């Protein structure tokens, strides 16, 4: 091994050269499969702009995959009452959602002329046909059996979606966890048909209102005294609001853990909303009010999607804290 004398007069070993000689493919490629990933791009037109559209779509699919993994991890953890693991997965997913949202940048300023240069090559292909995105939406509680129809010709994707449709969503597991912590969640919510879209319920809203007020799960005495007219009106401070300081001071406690869960879910919901709006704006810039490539109403359909709230009671409960 060669050595040299540094300015201090001491002998310093030169850095080792990396190993460059492998029998076959590199360990990096064996693990990452980069040679596969970088040869999956097959544009259907001669327009150079199509490559950006194709690669961006593929990058989004990879982010859908890892975010779905995180949310499934969180749902499984909540089923075991393992909140720390759920929170860690949700936190990771927020960083991944930020990266997913940044994926719109290459397409955000596409003009109609630039999109039209290769749009016809896409045929009836459309993002709403993404099986992994559909699994992501199912985990959010936005379910519809009709969304399995486009995948009847792909047995693996159809089976995965059919399974996801029949399983409780991430938010279903959150609500069931709240019930196990003593919050009054009725059977019609806990045992709802999970193949259907989740609909907001006043009892879940009241649970989040109590959590954010610092009140925690109601005791038997609280339940006896509760009456519909006793609920604070919108904009009116609830009797428990003064206990909010205790929530901030007890972030590590049971109440604080529930607030942390609520905030992690709220961050996810906000980033999903931002992704939908970025999609809407990019589409509006590129094609105006034209019909979507998959036959949807295009911008009008995306506007409807963007207006939907994710984890709705987490937002509405704030009006009563």
MIMISE-879757 format. One record per atom (N, C-alpha, C, O): x, y, z; residue in one letter. Coordinates in steps of 0.02 Angstrom, whole numbers, padded with zeros to 5 digits, always signed. Example, Ala and Ser with C-alpha at 12.3 -4.5 7.8 and 13.67 -1.06 7.14 Angstrom:
<nodes>
+00660-00284+00390A+00615-00225+00390A+00660-00165+00390A+00712-00166+00423A+00642-00112+00354S+00684-00053+00357S+00645+00002+00394S+00670+00057+00402S
</nodes>
This chain:
<nodes>
+00043-00059+00000X+00000+00000+00000X+00045+00062+00000X+00090+00068+00042X+00032+00107-00047X+00074+00167-00050X+00055+00215+00004X-00003+00219+00025X+00105+00254+00028X+00094+00304+00079X+00128+00368+00059X+00174+00368+00018X+00104+00424+00089X+00138+00486+00077X+00141+00524+00142X+00103+00511+00189X+00188+00571+00146X+00198+00611+00206X+00158+00676+00200X+00168+00714+00153X+00113+00688+00247X+00073+00748+00247X+00113+00807+00272X+00171+00801+00290X+00079+00866+00274X+00111+00927+00296X+00134+00920+00369X+00183+00952+00389X+00099+00880+00409X+00116+00872+00479X+00175+00826+00490X+00199+00819+00546X+00198+00795+00436X+00254+00750+00442X+00235+00678+00456X+00278+00635+00460X+00170+00665+00464X+00147+00597+00479X+00130+00562+00414X+00110+00593+00365X+00136+00496+00415X+00118+00457+00357X+00043+00446+00355X+00013+00424+00405X+00012+00461+00299X-00060+00453+00292X-00073+00404+00235X-00046+00412+00180X-00114+00353+00249X-00131+00305+00197X-00176+00337+00145X-00223+00373+00163X-00164+00323+00082X-00208+00348+00030X-00274+00310+00032X-00275+00252+00052X-00328+00343+00012X-00393+00308+00012X-00392+00246-00033X-00361+00246-00086X-00425+00195-00010X-00430+00134-00050X-00472+00147-00112X-00523+00180-00108X-00451+00122-00169X-00492+00126-00229X-00550+00078-00223X-00542+00023-00196X-00609+00097-00247X-00666+00051-00243X-00655-00010-00287X-00618-00007-00336X-00687-00063-00270X-00683-00123-00309X-00722-00113-00374X-00781-00096-00373X-00690-00123-00430X-00721-00112-00495X-00731-00176-00534X-00761-00175-00588X-00708-00232-00508X-00709-00294-00545X-00759-00343-00514X-00746-00369-00459X-00814-00355-00548X-00865-00400-00522X-00878-00456-00571X-00872-00447-00632X-00894-00514-00546X-00912-00570-00588X-00986-00564-00605X-01029-00590-00570X-01001-00530-00661X-01070-00520-00679X-01093-00449-00664X-01053-00402-00668X-01155-00441-00646X-01182-00374-00633X-01157-00348-00566X-01132-00386-00524X-01163-00283-00557X-01140-00252-00495X-01189-00265-00438X-01249-00273-00451X-01165-00267-00376X-01211-00275-00319X-01263-00220-00316X-01320-00232-00295X-01244-00161-00338X-01292-00105-00338X-01351-00120-00384X-01408-00112-00365X-01335-00142-00445X-01389-00157-00492X-01429-00217-00471X-01490-00220-00482X-01395-00266-00439X-01432-00324-00414X-01486-00302-00364X-01540-00332-00361X-01470-00251-00324X-01517-00228-00272X-01568-00178-00300X-01628-00187-00289X-01545-00126-00335X-01589-00072-00357X-01625-00090-00422X-01678-00062-00436X-01596-00134-00461X-01624-00152-00527X-01626-00090-00573X-01673-00080-00611X-01573-00049-00568X-01570+00012-00608X-01572-00003-00682X-01602+00035-00721X-01539-00057-00703X-01539-00074-00774X-01608-00090-00800X-01622-00083-00859X-01652-00112-00755X-01722-00124-00774X-01760-00058-00776X-01795-00043-00824X-01752-00019-00723X-01789+00044-00717X-01774+00092-00774X-01819+00125-00801X-01710+00095-00794X-01691+00144-00844X-01703+00121-00916X-01687+00156-00963X-01732+00061-00923X-01749+00037-00990X-01823+00021-00997X-01844-00019-01039X-01862+00053-00954X-01935+00044-00956X-01970+00100-00995X-02032+00102-00997X-01931+00145-01024X-01959+00203-01058X-01965+00189-01133X-01914+00181-01168X-02026+00186-01157X-02038+00172-01228X-02088+00223-01255X-02147+00207-01262X-02065+00283-01271X-02111+00334-01297X-02148+00310-01359X-02122+00269-01398X-02208+00336-01368X-02250+00315-01424X-02252+00366-01480X-02285+00356-01531X-02216+00422-01470X-02213+00474-01522X-02140+00494-01531X-02096+00470-01495X-02128+00537-01580X-02060+00562-01592X-02047+00627-01555X-01993+00656-01561X-02095+00651-01518X-02087+00715-01483X-02042+00706-01422X-02055+00662-01381X-01988+00746-01415X-01943+00738-01358X-01975+00752-01291X-01951+00727-01240X-02028+00791-01290X-02062+00807-01227X-02099+00748-01196X-02115+00749-01137X-02113+00697-01237X-02150+00640-01210X-02109+00602-01158X-02138+00572-01112X-02043+00601-01166X-02001+00565-01118X-02009+00593-01048X-02011+00555-00999X-02014+00659-01041X-02024+00690-00976X-02090+00668-00946X-02094+00652-00887X-02143+00668-00987X-02209+00648-00964X-02208+00575-00941X-02237+00558-00890X-02176+00532-00980X-02174+00460-00965X-02134+00447-00901X-02158+00410-00857X-02074+00476-00895X-02033+00464-00836X-02067+00492-00774X-02065+00461-00721X-02096+00551-00779X-02131+00580-00721X-02187+00535-00698X-02197+00526-00638X-02224+00507-00746X-02279+00461-00728X-02251+00399-00693X-02281+00375-00645X-02195+00373-00717X-02165+00314-00686X-02138+00330-00617X-02144+00289-00571X-02108+00388-00608X-02085+00409-00542X-02143+00414-00493X-02137+00392-00436X-02199+00442-00515X-02258+00446-00472X-02282+00377-00452X-02303+00367-00395X-02280+00330-00498X-02300+00261-00481X-02257+00232-00426X-02282+00197-00382X-02192+00247-00428X-02148+00222-00375X-02164+00255-00308X-02162+00222-00256X-02179+00320-00309X-02199+00353-00246X-02266+00326-00221X-02275+00317-00161X-02313+00313-00266X-02376+00282-00245X-02362+00216-00209X-02394+00201-00158X-02314+00178-00235X-02298+00113-00206X-02272+00119-00135X-02295+00083-00091X-02224+00164-00124X-02195+00169-00057X-02244+00202-00008X-02245+00184+00050X-02284+00250-00031X-02334+00281+00013X-02388+00231+00033X-02409+00229+00091X-02409+00191-00014X-02457+00138+00002X-02427+00090+00054X-02462+00069+00100X-02364+00074+00046X-02329+00032+00095X-02330+00064+00164X-02344+00031+00214X-02316+00129+00168X-02315+00163+00233X-02384+00164+00265X-02390+00150+00325X-02434+00178+00227X-02502+00183+00255X-02528+00114+00276X-02565+00108+00325X-02509+00062+00239X-02528-00005+00259X-02492-00024+00323X-02520-00057+00367X-02428-00004+00329X-02390-00015+00391X-02424+00020+00449X-02430-00009+00503X-02445+00082+00439X-02479+00119+00492X-02545+00087+00511X-02561+00082+00571X-02584+00064+00462X-02648+00032+00477X-02638-00032+00516X-02673-00045+00564X-02589-00072+00496X-02575-00135+00531X-02552-00121+00603X-02572-00157+00649X-02512-00069+00612X-02488-00052+00679X-02545-00029+00724X-02548-00048+00783X-02590+00012+00697X-02647+00035+00737X-02692-00023+00757X-02722-00022+00811X-02697-00072+00714X-02737-00131+00731X-02709-00167+00792X-02745-00200+00829X-02642-00159+00802X-02609-00189+00861X-02602-00139+00918X-02570-00154+00969X-02631-00080+00910X-02624-00025+00960X-02552-00002+00966X-02531+00023+01018X-02514-00010+00913X-02443+00011+00912X-02439+00080+00880X-02423+00086+00821X-02452+00131+00920X-02454+00199+00894X-02386+00224+00872X-02381+00256+00819X-02332+00212+00909X-02266+00236+00886X-02247+00212+00816X-02222+00251+00776X-02260+00149+00801X-02245+00124+00734X-02289+00157+00682X-02265+00173+00627X-02352+00167+00698X-02398+00201+00652X-02376+00272+00639X-02376+00295+00582X-02357+00308+00693X-02335+00377+00685X-02272+00382+00643X-02265+00427+00602X-02226+00336+00654X-02164+00336+00615X-02178+00327+00541X-02149+00361+00499X-02223+00280+00524X-02241+00268+00454X-02277+00328+00424X-02263+00346+00367X-02322+00358+00462X-02358+00417+00437X-02310+00475+00426X-02316+00512+00377X-02262+00484+00471X-02213+00537+00464X-02171+00527+00402X-02161+00574+00363X-02148+00466+00392X-02109+00451+00331X-02150+00467+00269X-02124+00494+00220X-02214+00450+00271X-02256+00460+00212X-02265+00533+00195X-02276+00550+00137X-02260+00578+00245X-02266+00649+00230X-02206+00673+00189X-02213+00713+00144X-02146+00647+00205X-02087+00665+00165X-02095+00637+00094X-02077+00670+00045X-02122+00577+00090X-02131+00546+00024X-02185+00582-00016X-02180+00589-00077X-02237+00605+00018X-02289+00644-00016X-02261+00710-00042X-02280+00732-00097X-02217+00740-00004X-02186+00803-00028X-02145+00789-00091X-02146+00829-00138X-02110+00733-00093X-02073+00714-00153X-02120+00698-00211X-02106+00717-00268X-02174+00663-00196X-02225+00649-00247X-02252+00715-00276X-02257+00722-00337X-02269+00761-00233X-02297+00825-00256X-02247+00863-00299X-02265+00896-00347X-02182+00859-00280X-02130+00893-00319X-02123+00863-00388X-02095+00895-00433X-02148+00802-00398X-02144+00770-00463X-02185+00807-00516X-02174+00796-00576X-02231+00850-00495X-02270+00888-00543X-02228+00942-00577X-02247+00966-00631X-02172+00962-00547X-02133+01018-00572X-02116+01013-00647X-02126+01062-00683X-02092+00955-00671X-02075+00952-00742X-02135+00961-00789X-02127+00979-00847X-02195+00949-00764X-02255+00953-00806X-02297+01014-00792X-02344+01029-00829X-02281+01051-00740X-02325+01104-00716X-02333+01162-00765X-02383+01197-00762X-02285+01171-00809X-02288+01229-00855X-02295+01207-00928X-02277+01244-00973X-02320+01147-00938X-02330+01122-01005X-02386+01160-01040X-02440+01167-01012X-02373+01183-01101X-02424+01219-01139X-02469+01170-01177X-02450+01112-01185X-02528+01192-01199X-02571+01147-01239X-02535+01120-01301X-02543+01062-01319X-02495+01163-01333X-02460+01141-01393X-02410+01086-01377X-02404+01038-01415X-02374+01093-01322X-02325+01043-01302X-02359+00976-01285X-02334+00923-01303X-02416+00979-01251X-02451+00918-01234X-02482+00886-01296X-02482+00825-01303X-02509+00928-01340X-02542+00902-01401X-02492+00866-01446X-02512+00825-01488X-02427+00882-01439X-02377+00852-01482X-02373+00776-01474X-02351+00741-01519X-02395+00751-01417X-02393+00678-01407X-02456+00651-01374X-02461+00591-01361X-02505+00694-01361X-02565+00671-01325X-02600+00615-01363X-02624+00567-01332X-02605+00619-01428X-02641+00568-01466X-02609+00500-01458X-02643+00449-01464X-02544+00498-01445X-02509+00434-01436X-02530+00399-01372X-02522+00338-01366X-02558+00436-01325X-02579+00406-01261X-02643+00366-01268X-02659+00325-01225X-02680+00378-01322X-02743+00342-01332X-02791+00356-01275X-02805+00413-01258X-02817+00302-01245X-02864+00309-01189X-02830+00303-01121X-02863+00299-01070X-02762+00303-01122X-02725+00298-01059X-02736+00359-01016X-02735+00415-01040X-02747+00347-00951X-02760+00402-00904X-02736+00382-00835X-02737+00323-00817X-02715+00432-00797X-02691+00419-00729X-02741+00386-00684X-02721+00350-00638X-02806+00397-00695X-02855+00367-00650X-02858+00291-00658X-02890+00257-00618X-02824+00265-00710X-02820+00193-00720X-02763+00161-00681X-02753+00101-00685X-02725+00201-00644X-02669+00175-00605X-02693+00131-00548X-02731+00154-00505X-02672+00068-00548X-02694+00021-00496X-02663+00040-00429X-02696+00034-00377X-02600+00062-00428X-02568+00079-00365X-02598+00142-00335X-02606+00147-00274X-02614+00190-00378X-02648+00250-00352X-02717+00232-00324X-02739+00261-00274X-02750+00184-00355X-02815+00163-00329X-02808+00131-00260X-02849+00142-00216X-02756+00091-00251X-02744+00062-00184X-02731+00117-00133X-02754+00113-00076X-02695+00168-00153X-02682+00225-00109X-02747+00259-00089X-02758+00274-00031X-02791+00270-00138X-02855+00302-00124X-02899+00258-00080X-02934+00283-00036X-02897+00192-00091X-02935+00147-00048X-02912+00151+00025X-02953+00149+00071X-02847+00158+00035X-02821+00164+00103X-02845+00228+00137X-02851+00232+00198X-02858+00280+00096X-02883+00343+00123X-02958+00338+00140X-02986+00383+00171X-02990+00284+00118X-03061+00275+00131X-03105+00293+00072X-03166+00291+00078X-03074+00312+00016X-03113+00330-00044X-03119+00269-00088X-03079+00258-00134X-03171+00230-00074X-03179+00165-00108X-03239+00163-00154X-03290+00196-00143X-03232+00123-00206X-03287+00110-00252X-03270+00047-00291X-03217+00043-00322X-03314-00002-00289X-03302-00065-00324X-03296-00054-00399X-03264-00093-00434X-03328-00001-00425X-03325+00012-00496X-03254+00027-00520X-03239+00018-00579X-03211+00050-00475X-03143+00066-00494X-03100+00004-00505X-03042+00010-00526X-03127-00056-00491X-03092-00117-00508X-03101-00137-00581X-03061-00174-00609X-03155-00111-00612X-03173-00131-00679X-03117-00122-00730X-03105-00168-00770X-03080-00065-00730X-03027-00058-00780X-02972-00110-00776X-02933-00118-00822X-02968-00147-00720X-02912-00192-00708X-02932-00266-00716X-02895-00311-00696X-02990-00278-00744X-03013-00348-00752X-02965-00389-00796X-02961-00450-00789X-02930-00355-00841X-02884-00390-00885X-02815-00400-00856X-02771-00429-00889X-02804-00378-00794X-02739-00385-00761X-02750-00423-00696X-02763-00391-00645X-02745-00489-00696X-02763-00530-00637X-02728-00510-00572X-02760-00507-00520X-02663-00495-00575X-02627-00478-00514X-02653-00412-00484X-02668-00409-00425X-02658-00361-00526X-02682-00296-00502X-02754-00301-00478X-02772-00270-00427X-02795-00339-00514X-02865-00345-00494X-02871-00378-00425X-02910-00357-00383X-02831-00432-00415X-02833-00467-00350X-02810-00422-00294X-02839-00423-00239X-02758-00382-00306X-02733-00336-00254X-02785-00283-00237X-02794-00267-00179X-02818-00258-00288X-02869-00207-00276X-02931-00236-00242X-02961-00204-00199X-02949-00296-00262X-03007-00330-00231X-02994-00341-00156X-03039-00332-00115X-02932-00360-00139X-02913-00369-00070X-02915-00302-00032X-02942-00298+00023X-02887-00250-00062X-02886-00184-00031X-02957-00157-00021X-02971-00123+00029X-03001-00172-00068X-03070-00148-00062X-03104-00180-00002X-03143-00146+00032X-03090-00244+00011X-03124-00280+00065X-03094-00267+00134X-03125-00284+00184X-03034-00237+00136X-03001-00225+00200X-03018-00156+00228X-03034-00111+00189X-03016-00148+00294X-03027-00081+00323X-02974-00033+00297X-02916-00051+00287X-02994+00029+00286X-02947+00080+00265X-02904+00102+00324X-02916+00082+00381X-02854+00142+00309X-02812+00171+00363X-02856+00208+00412X-02848+00202+00473X-02903+00248+00387X-02945+00287+00432X-02994+00244+00471X-03010+00260+00528X-03017+00190+00442X-03058+00142+00480X-03019+00117+00540X-03047+00111+00595X-02955+00101+00530X-02914+00077+00586X-02903+00132+00638X-02900+00118+00698X-02897+00194+00616X-02891+00250+00662X-02953+00256+00706X-02949+00262+00767X-03012+00254+00674X-03075+00261+00710X-03085+00203+00759X-03108+00213+00815X-03067+00142+00738X-03073+00084+00783X-03025+00091+00842X-03041+00071+00898X-02967+00118+00829X-02919+00130+00884X-02948+00180+00934X-02942+00170+00994X-02979+00233+00909X-03011+00283+00954X-03064+00249+00997X-03070+00264+01057X-03102+00204+00968X-03154+00169+01006X-03122+00127+01061X-03149+00123+01117X-03066+00095+01047X-03032+00054+01098X-03002+00097+01153X-02988+00073+01208X-02992+00162+01139X-02967+00207+01190X-03023+00238+01232X-03010+00279+01275X-03085+00216+01219X-03141+00238+01260X-03186+00289+01230X-03234+00311+01262X-03174+00310+01168X-03217+00359+01136X-03280+00325+01111X-03279+00267+01090X-03335+00361+01114X-03401+00334+01098X-03412+00333+01023X-03438+00381+00995X-03392+00280+00991X-03400+00271+00918X-03454+00218+00908X-03444+00161+00929X-03509+00234+00876X-03564+00185+00869X-03546+00127+00823X-03501+00131+00782X-03584+00073+00832X-03572+00012+00792X-03580+00025+00717X-03547-00007+00676X-03624+00071+00700X-03635+00084+00629X-03572+00111+00594X-03565+00106+00533X-03527+00140+00633X-03463+00163+00607X-03411+00107+00612X-03374+00094+00564X-03409+00075+00670X-03358+00023+00681X-03368-00038+00638X-03320-00071+00619X-03430-00053+00622X-03445-00113+00582X-03477-00095+00515X-03517-00133+00488X-03458-00039+00489X-03485-00017+00424X-03459-00063+00369X-03412-00101+00379X-03490-00059+00311X-03468-00096+00252X-03405-00061+00226X-03409-00008+00195X-03347-00092+00238X-03284-00058+00221X-03270-00058+00146X-03221-00028+00124X-03313-00090+00106X-03304-00086+00034X-03334-00021+00006X-03326-00005-00053X-03368+00016+00050X-03399+00079+00029X-03356+00138+00050X-03315+00133+00095X-03367+00194+00018X-03330+00255+00035X-03346+00277+00106X-03404+00275+00127X-03294+00296+00143X-03305+00320+00211X-03343+00386+00210X-03327+00431+00171X-03394+00390+00253X-03434+00451+00260X-03425+00479+00330X-03423+00441+00379X-03419+00545+00335X-03409+00577+00400X-03466+00561+00447X-03523+00553+00426X-03449+00557+00512X-03499+00541+00563X-03491+00588+00623X-03434+00601+00644X-03546+00614+00651X-03541+00661+00707X-03504+00633+00767X-03469+00670+00802X-03510+00568+00780X-03476+00538+00838X-03400+00541+00830X-03364+00552+00879X-03376+00531+00769X-03304+00534+00757X-03281+00607+00763X-03227+00620+00789X-03321+00652+00739X-03305+00723+00747X-03301+00742+00820X-03256+00779+00840X-03348+00717+00861X-03346+00733+00933X-03284+00704+00966X-03256+00734+01012X-03263+00644+00943X-03202+00615+00971X-03142+00659+00958X-03103+00672+01004X-03134+00683+00896X-03078+00727+00881X-03084+00794+00917X-03034+00824+00936X-03145+00817+00925X-03155+00880+00962X-03131+00874+01034X-03099+00919+01060X-03146+00817+01065X-03125+00805+01134X-03048+00798+01137X-03017+00823+01184X-03020+00764+01089X-02948+00754+01088X-02912+00821+01083X-02865+00835+01121X-02934+00863+01037X-02901+00927+01027X-02917+00978+01082X-02882+01027+01090X-02971+00966+01119X-02987+01009+01176X-02949+00988+01238X-02949+01024+01288X-02917+00930+01236X-02881+00905+01294X-02925+00867+01342X-02905+00853+01398X-02986+00850+01319X-03033+00817+01365X-03022+00742+01369X-03038+00712+01420X-02995+00712+01316X-02985+00640+01316X-03051+00603+01308X-03102+00633+01293X-03048+00538+01317X-03108+00496+01310X-03157+00513+01366X-03136+00527+01423X-03222+00512+01352X-03272+00529+01404X-03277+00476+01458X-03272+00416+01443X-03287+00498+01519X-03299+00452+01574X-03373+00436+01576X-03413+00465+01539X-03393+00389+01619X-03464+00372+01627X-03504+00433+01648X-03560+00444+01624X-03475+00474+01693X-03510+00534+01716X-03520+00583+01658X-03573+00614+01653X-03469+00589+01615X-03475+00633+01557X-03531+00610+01511X-03569+00651+01486X-03535+00545+01501X-03586+00518+01456X-03656+00530+01484X-03702+00545+01447X-03664+00523+01551X-03729+00534+01582X-03751+00606+01575X-03810+00621+01567X-03701+00651+01578X-03718+00723+01576X-03724+00749+01504X-03750+00804+01493X-03701+00710+01456X-03699+00734+01388X-03769+00741+01359X-03813+00699+01372X-03780+00794+01321X-03843+00806+01287X-03827+00842+01222X-03779+00880+01220X-03866+00832+01169X-03851+00864+01105X-03845+00940+01111X-03803+00971+01079X-03889+00970+01154X-03887+01043+01159X-03826+01068+01196X-03812+01128+01195X-03791+01022+01229X-03733+01043+01268X-03671+01052+01224X-03621+01080+01246X-03675+01030+01162X-03618+01035+01118X-03607+01108+01099X-03655+01143+01082X-03544+01132+01101X-03532+01202+01084X-03550+01216+01012X-03543+01173+00969X-03574+01276+00999X-03591+01297+00931X-03527+01316+00894X-03475+01329+00925X-03532+01316+00828X-03475+01334+00788X-03450+01403+00807X-03489+01450+00811X-03385+01409+00820X-03357+01473+00838X-03359+01487+00912X-03329+01535+00935X-03394+01446+00950X-03399+01455+01023X-03349+01410+01058X-03341+01351+01040X-03314+01437+01107X-03264+01398+01143X-03298+01344+01185X-03346+01359+01221X-03273+01284+01181X-03303+01229+01219X-03280+01233+01292X-03229+01265+01306X-03317+01202+01338X-03297+01202+01408X-03228+01171+01419X-03193+01189+01466X-03210+01125+01374X-03146+01091+01383X-03087+01130+01353X-03029+01109+01362X-03101+01186+01319X-03047+01221+01283X-02991+01242+01330X-02933+01244+01310X-03009+01259+01392X-02958+01281+01439X-02908+01226+01454X-02853+01239+01478X-02927+01163+01440X-02883+01107+01454X-02834+01094+01397X-02795+01047+01400X-02837+01136+01345X-02792+01126+01288X-02719+01133+01308X-02675+01102+01278X-02706+01174+01359X-02637+01182+01383X-02610+01115+01406X-02551+01099+01397X-02654+01076+01437X-02632+01011+01463X-02612+00965+01405X-02568+00923+01413X-02644+00973+01347X-02627+00932+01289X-02555+00948+01268X-02515+00902+01256X-02540+01012+01263X-02473+01032+01242X-02420+01008+01291X-02364+00992+01272X-02439+01006+01355X-02391+00985+01406X-02385+00910+01412X-02339+00884+01443X-02431+00875+01381X-02432+00802+01389X-02426+00766+01322X-02458+00715+01311X-02384+00794+01277X-02377+00764+01211X-02356+00691+01215X-02373+00651+01172X-02319+00675+01267X-02297+00606+01274X-02349+00561+01306X-02341+00500+01306X-02402+00590+01334X-02453+00551+01368X-02505+00526+01320X-02499+00533+01259X-02559+00496+01348X-02611+00466+01306X-02644+00519+01264X-02652+00510+01203X-02665+00576+01296X-02698+00629+01258X-02652+00658+01206X-02672+00670+01149X-02589+00671+01226X-02541+00699+01179X-02528+00652+01121X-02518+00674+01065X-02527+00586+01135X-02517+00538+01082X-02573+00540+01031X-02561+00532+00971X-02634+00551+01054X-02691+00556+01009X-02688+00620+00968X-02706+00620+00909X-02665+00674+00999X-02656+00736+00961X-02603+00726+00908X-02610+00749+00851X-02548+00693+00927X-02495+00679+00879X-02520+00637+00821X-02502+00649+00763X-02563+00588+00836X-02593+00547+00783X-02637+00590+00738X-02634+00585+00677X-02678+00632+00770X-02721+00676+00731X-02682+00723+00686X-02701+00734+00628X-02627+00750+00712X-02587+00796+00672X-02550+00761+00616X-02542+00789+00562X-02527+00700+00628X-02494+00662+00575X-02543+00647+00519X-02525+00652+00460X-02604+00629+00536X-02656+00616+00486X-02675+00680+00449X-02688+00679+00389X-02678+00735+00486X-02695+00800+00455X-02642+00820+00404X-02658+00846+00351X-02579+00808+00422X-02524+00824+00375X-02530+00782+00312X-02521+00807+00256X-02546+00718+00320X-02557+00675+00262X-02614+00702+00220X-02607+00707+00159X-02670+00718+00252X-02729+00742+00216X-02713+00806+00177X-02735+00813+00120X-02677+00851+00208X-02660+00914+00175X-02616+00902+00114X-02626+00933+00062X-02567+00858+00120X-02523+00844+00064X-02559+00808+00008X-02543+00820-00051X-02606+00765+00024X-02647+00733-00028X-02688+00786-00064X-02694+00785-00125X-02717+00832-00026X-02755+00887-00056X-02711+00928-00102X-02732+00948-00157X-02649+00942-00081X-02604+00981-00123X-02586+00943-00187X-02581+00972-00240X-02578+00876-00181X-02564+00837-00241X-02622+00842-00291X-02611+00850-00351X-02682+00836-00265X-02741+00841-00309X-02745+00908-00343X-02763+00913-00402X-02730+00961-00305X-02734+01028-00334X-02678+01041-00384X-02689+01074-00434X-02618+01015-00370X-02564+01021-00419X-02582+00985-00483X-02567+01009-00538X-02613+00927-00477X-02637+00889-00536X-02688+00930-00574X-02685+00934-00636X-02733+00961-00538X-02785+01002-00570X-02755+01060-00608X-02773+01072-00666X-02709+01096-00577X-02680+01156-00608X-02638+01136-00669X-02642+01169-00721X-02598+01083-00663X-02557+01061-00719X-02601+01040-00778X-02585+01055-00836X-02656+01007-00764X-02702+00985-00817X-02737+01045-00848X-02745+01048-00909X-02757+01092-00808X-02791+01152-00833X-02745+01191-00880X-02767+01216-00932X-02681+01195-00862X-02633+01231-00904X-02620+01195-00969X-02612+01226-01022X-02619+01128-00966X-02599+01090-01025X-02657+01077-01074X-02645+01070-01134X-02718+01074-01049X-02773+01055-01094X-02838+01092-01082X-02888+01076-01114X-02839+01140-01037X-02900+01178-01026X-02957+01134-01004X-02948+01092-00960X-03016+01143-01033X-03075+01106-01013X-03091+01047-01060X-03148+01023-01062X-03041+01024-01097X-03053+00968-01142X-03069+00904-01103X-03054+00899-01044X-03099+00856-01138X-03111+00791-01109X-03045+00756-01094X-02997+00762-01133X-03041+00721-01037X-02979+00686-01019X-02964+00629-01066X-03007+00605-01102X-02900+00608-01066X-02879+00554-01111X-02916+00489-01098X-02925+00449-01143X-02937+00478-01036X-02972+00417-01019X-03048+00423-01026X-03085+00378-01005X-03071+00478-01055X-03143+00488-01064X-03176+00524-01006X-03237+00532-01007X-03138+00545-00956X-03168+00582-00900X-03182+00654-00920X-03167+00674-00976X-03212+00691-00874X-03228+00761-00889X-03167+00806-00882X-03173+00867-00885X-03109+00776-00873X-03048+00815-00870X-03044+00859-00809X-03048+00835-00752X-03037+00924-00820X-03030+00972-00765X-03090+00970-00719X-03082+00974-00658X-03150+00964-00746X-03211+00963-00704X-03208+00903-00656X-03229+00909-00599X-03184+00847-00680X-03179+00786-00638X-03127+00797-00584X-03137+00777-00527X-03071+00828-00603X-03017+00840-00554X-03039+00892-00502X-03019+00887-00444X-03078+00941-00522X-03104+00990-00474X-03148+00956-00422X-03145+00973-00363X-03188+00909-00444X-03231+00872-00398X-03189+00831-00350X-03204+00827-00290X-03135+00800-00376X-03090+00761-00333X-03055+00805-00282X-03048+00787-00224X-03032+00863-00304X-02995+00908-00260X-03038+00935-00204X-03012+00952-00150X-03103+00939-00215X-03148+00966-00164X-03162+00916-00108X-03189+00935-00055X-03146+00853-00118X-03160+00802-00067X-03109+00807-00010X-03049+00813-00021X-03134+00804+00051X-03091+00807+00109X-03067+00737+00128X-03105+00689+00127X-03004+00732+00144X-02975+00670+00170X-02978+00672+00246X-02960+00723+00276X-03001+00619+00278X-03011+00616+00351X-03054+00675+00373X-03031+00717+00412X-03116+00680+00350X-03156+00741+00356X-03166+00768+00426X-03164+00828+00436X-03178+00723+00476X-03193+00748+00543X-03133+00782+00576X-03141+00823+00622X-03072+00766+00552X-03013+00800+00578X-03014+00874+00563X-02985+00914+00599X-03048+00891+00509X-03054+00962+00489X-03114+00995+00522X-03109+01050+00549X-03171+00962+00520X-03232+00994+00546X-03230+01001+00622X-03260+01048+00649X-03197+00955+00657X-03195+00958+00730X-03161+01021+00755X-03175+01044+00810X-03116+01050+00716X-03080+01109+00737X-03125+01169+00748X-03108+01215+00785X-03182+01168+00717X-03230+01224+00726X-03261+01224+00796X-03291+01273+00817X-03254+01169+00833X-03287+01163+00898X-03237+01159+00955X-03256+01143+01012X-03174+01173+00941X-03123+01170+00994X-03113+01241+01022X-03072+01251+01067X
</nodes>
